[in-house]
Amino acid sequence: MIAKLRSLAREYEDMSKALMDPAVHGNPREIARIGKRMRELEPAIGMLREYERYHAMIAEASAVRDDPDLRLLAEEEAGEARRDLPKLEERMRVFLVPKNKDDGRSVIVEVRAGAGGEEAALFAGELLRMYLRFAEGHKWKTELMNMSDAEGGGLKEASARIEGSGVYGALKFESGVHRVQRIPETEAKGRVHTSTATVAILPEAEEVDIEVKPEDLRIDTFRASGAGGQHVNKTESAVRITHIPTGVIVACQTERSQQRNRALAMSLLRSRLYAAREEQLAKERGDMRSGQVGSGDRSEKIRTYNFPQDRVTDHRIGKNFSNLPSVMEGRIEEIIAALHERDLQEKLAGMGV
């Protein structure tokens, strides 16, 4: 672990020297790249200095023999160093865990009703609301991109954009099949029904992230459905985009402006294509292990919301959480923290640090 940190410290020194190179001065992009990397490495420099200071304090306590007062002071400082050293080493291990390059991105949340008819549609609507309330609690900006309402309430499918720093890092483990167990209001005999909904968390992709050729697109416009009054019947503001090479189809109809709907639909298309590409690359590298917390498999049943027992169970970590009404109001921080802790421990074990 210390060898890895010292290697990063040498990289930091090399980059500091590179900034003094006249050839770099005329290249703003290279300066920005080096500056970004140096900021990423700065914590390693501070932790390494702290580590060396602690070990120097411990060594000094052993070296002081003749002066009782100095020896007492040195032993006190060494005791503090020994106490704080394990905490510092844990911080070092966490720092060395490879970061997901998409963690800082905004996201697009897609929710679809699964098995269970009306109950599945109602549950899908509640899940979307849960994520939007969670976003509001973190002061992130939310924007509905597309929604298809179900006849009996709830929704067939919907997509929403959540904009903010670190949104993907927070929500990336939410992709998968969510299952609900409860007694529907229309159930006369009080039987518990099981329904499902599927959630996909896509890191929002920019134009520079993935190339989408205009000739690969078929763009259709149509009249929006749902809320909107007379506007719904008079203008073809809704937009549907088909990516011909992959067959991916996206649609957006929440805005009155066709131009705005088209922009949102293109953002959704780029994000889907980007996520598919990254998933394929991860599989090729062997990064996506079976059973891994962050596998991102959308067909995997990841969580059960049991209303009669007031219990949420995340099957990936085998942990139960109570106060289900609070969870459905968007207070899912405890669940997210547990998933991130398990992911961290798995990565640390894999690194052997």
Rosetta blueprint (number, residue, H / E / L):
1 M L
2 I H
3 A H
4 K H
5 L H
6 R H
7 S H
8 L H
9 A H
10 R H
11 E H
12 Y H
13 E H
14 D H
15 M H
16 S H
17 K H
18 A H
19 L L
20 M L
21 D L
22 P H
23 A H
24 V H
25 H H
26 G L
27 N L
28 P H
29 R H
30 E H
31 I H
32 A H
33 R H
34 I H
35 G H
36 K H
37 R H
38 M H
39 R H
40 E H
41 L H
42 E H
43 P H
44 A H
45 I H
46 G H
47 M H
48 L H
49 R H
50 E H
51 Y H
52 E H
53 R H
54 Y H
55 H H
56 A H
57 M H
58 I H
59 A H
60 E H
61 A H
62 S H
63 A H
64 V L
65 R L
66 D L
67 D L
68 P H
69 D H
70 L H
71 R H
72 L H
73 L H
74 A H
75 E H
76 E H
77 E H
78 A H
79 G H
80 E H
81 A H
82 R H
83 R H
84 D H
85 L H
86 P H
87 K H
88 L H
89 E H
90 E H
91 R H
92 M H
93 R H
94 V H
95 F H
96 L H
97 V L
98 P L
99 K L
100 N L
101 K L
102 D L
103 D L
104 G L
105 R L
106 S L
107 V E
108 I E
109 V E
110 E E
111 V E
112 R E
113 A E
114 G L
115 A L
116 G L
117 G H
118 E H
119 E H
120 A H
121 A H
122 L H
123 F H
124 A H
125 G H
126 E H
127 L H
128 L H
129 R H
130 M H
131 Y H
132 L H
133 R H
134 F H
135 A H
136 E H
137 G H
138 H L
139 K L
140 W L
141 K E
142 T E
143 E E
144 L E
145 M E
146 N E
147 M E
148 S E
149 D E
150 A L
151 E L
152 G L
153 G L
154 G L
155 L E
156 K E
157 E E
158 A E
159 S E
160 A E
161 R E
162 I E
163 E E
164 G L
165 S L
166 G L
167 V H
168 Y H
169 G H
170 A H
171 L H
172 K H
173 F H
174 E H
175 S L
176 G E
177 V E
178 H E
179 R E
180 V E
181 Q E
182 R E
183 I L
184 P L
185 E L
186 T L
187 E L
188 A L
189 K L
190 G L
191 R L
192 V L
193 H E
194 T E
195 S E
196 T E
197 A E
198 T E
199 V E
200 A E
201 I E
202 L E
203 P E
204 E L
205 A L
206 E L
207 E L
208 V L
209 D L
210 I L
211 E L
212 V L
213 K L
214 P H
215 E H
216 D H
217 L E
218 R E
219 I E
220 D E
221 T E
222 F E
223 R L
224 A L
225 S L
226 G L
227 A L
228 G L
229 G L
230 Q L
231 H H
232 V H
233 N H
234 K H
235 T L
236 E L
237 S L
238 A E
239 V E
240 R E
241 I E
242 T E
243 H E
244 I L
245 P L
246 T L
247 G L
248 V E
249 I E
250 V E
251 A E
252 C E
253 Q L
254 T L
255 E L
256 R L
257 S L
258 Q H
259 Q H
260 R H
261 N H
262 R H
263 A H
264 L H
265 A H
266 M H
267 S H
268 L H
269 L H
270 R H
271 S H
272 R H
273 L H
274 Y H
275 A H
276 A H
277 R H
278 E H
279 E H
280 Q H
281 L H
282 A H
283 K H
284 E H
285 R H
286 G L
287 D L
288 M L
289 R L
290 S L
291 G L
292 Q L
293 V L
294 G L
295 S L
296 G L
297 D L
298 R L
299 S L
300 E L
301 K E
302 I E
303 R E
304 T E
305 Y E
306 N E
307 F L
308 P L
309 Q L
310 D L
311 R E
312 V E
313 T E
314 D E
315 H L
316 R L
317 I L
318 G L
319 K E
320 N E
321 F E
322 S L
323 N L
324 L H
325 P H
326 S H
327 V H
328 M H
329 E L
330 G L
331 R L
332 I L
333 E H
334 E H
335 I H
336 I H
337 A H
338 A H
339 L H
340 H H
341 E H
342 R H
343 D H
344 L H
345 Q H
346 E H
347 K H
348 L H
349 A H
350 G H
351 M H
352 G L
353 V L
